[in-house]
Amino acid sequence: MMARPGNSARGVFQRLNYLQYPALLVATAYAAKSGWSSSLVKSTGWSPVFDDLNYVLLYAGIGVGLASLQDPTKTQNEISRRVWQDPGKGRWMLILLSTYTLGAMVIGLVGAYMADTTVVNQLSLGLVALGLGFVGLLKTAIEMREHHRLDKQPTTTSDRSQA
């Protein structure tokens, strides 16, 4: 008996990709809470603000990492399709994602190594978590570029007849 295509391991992981939205929603809530906490800094101090910012980085990293479980053979919207079909735009998107990934990882690791306080150490580790999420997203972006580039697609017989 054959398993349905949606029940394959790939299908399960691609459905898990939708967990990115609750994770990013939690990150947004912590960002708002951090903003609220910063308005109360005179009475509570900076500790709650930094704790909330750390949670923003952690949940954003989880959300971005879960986004990497999407199906790289499909685009999610028209903008994504345009970016990945155009070789130049795709290259720039990969450069941008690589810069974010490397920046978050390097700043996080250097910050954790050189941290004198627990606050800086925790924020640095939050940046490392965000960078790890970006690593997965970068891998998926590379696969999406490979699948959608128009200049690397085989020509069809209808394309040849019009040439």
N, C-alpha and C positions, 0 to 999 in steps of 0.2 A: 504494500500500500504506500503510495507516494504522499509526502507531506505537502500541504498547501504552501505556495511561495511565501505568503505572509508569515508563516510559522517557522521559517528557517532562522538560523542564528543571525544572519545578516538582517532579516526583516525585524527581528526582535530588537537588535541594536539600533536600527534606523528608527524604530518607534520610540526607543528610549531618548532619542534626540530631542523629543518634545519636552523632556524634563528641564531643558535649558530655560524655558520661559518662567517656571516658578523660581528657579535659582536666580535669574536676572531680576525678577520682581522683588525677591528678598534683598538682593544687593541694592536695588533702588530704594527700598524701604529703609535700609540702614543708612544710605546716603542722605535721605531726608531726615532721619533721626539724628545723624551727625550734624546736619545744619541746625536743627533745633537745639541740640546739645551745645553747639558753639554759641548760641545766643544766651545760654545760661552759664557760661564759663566762669563768671564772677562768683557764682554761688557753688558750683560743683567742681570747678577746675577743668583742666584739659584732658584728664584721664578718660572720661566717657566719650569724648570726641574721637580720641585716637583708637579706643576700643571699637567704636562704630566704623571708623575708616578701615580698620583691619578686617572687619566682617564684610565690608563692601568689596575689598580686594579678594577675599577668600571665596565669597559667593559668586562674584563675577568670574573668577578663575574656573570655578566648577561649571558655571553656565556656559562659558566659552568652550570649555573642554567637552561638555555634552553636545554642543553644536557640531563638534567634529564627527559625530556619529551619523550625520545626515548622508543621504545617498549622493555620491559625487557625480552620478550620471544625470541628475536632475537639478535644474536651477529652481530657486524658491520664488523668484519674481523677475520682472522685466529688466530691472537694473542689473541684477546679478547675471542674467543671460547676456546682456550687452557687454558687461565687463569681461566675462570669461570667453566670449566668442572673439573679441578683438585682441590680437596678440600683444599690442602695445599697452592697452589698459590692463590686461591680465598680468603682464610683467610688472607694471607699476604697483598693482595691488599686492603681488607677491613681495616686492621690495618693501612696501609699507608694512605688511604683516610681519616680515622678517625683522624689520627695524623695531617694531613693537615687542616682538618676542625676545630678541636679543637685549633690548633696552631693559625690559622688565626683569629678565633673568640676571643680567650683569648688575644692575643697580640693587636688586634684591640680595644677591649673594654678597656683593661688596658691603652693602649696608649691614647685613647680618654679621659679617666677619668683623667689621669695624665698630659695631654698636657698643656704646658705653651704657646705654639704658635699655630697659626691657621694652619700652615703647618703640624705640627705633628698631630693635630686634624683631618685635612682632610685626610692625609695618613692613619690614624688609622681607620677612617670611611670607606675608600676604602678597607682596610683589612677586616672589618666586612662584607662588601658587597661580597667580594670574599669568605669569610667563609660561608655566607648564600647560595651562589651558590653551594659550596661544600656539604652543608647539603642535598640539593635536589639530587645531584649526588650520595651521599652516600646511600640515600634511594633506588635509582635506582640500584646501585651496589648490595645492599643486595638482591633485587628482582631478579637480573640477576643470582646471585649465587644460589638462591633457585631454579630457573628454569633450570639451566644448569648443576648442579653437577651430575656427572655420578654415584657416590656412593649412591645417593638418588633416582635414576630413577627406576621405576618398571621394573622388568625383563620381556622380551617378551618371547613368546613360542619358538621362534627360538634360543634365548639365553639358555633356559632350555634344549633344545634338544642337544646342543653342550656340555653341562656340564657333 
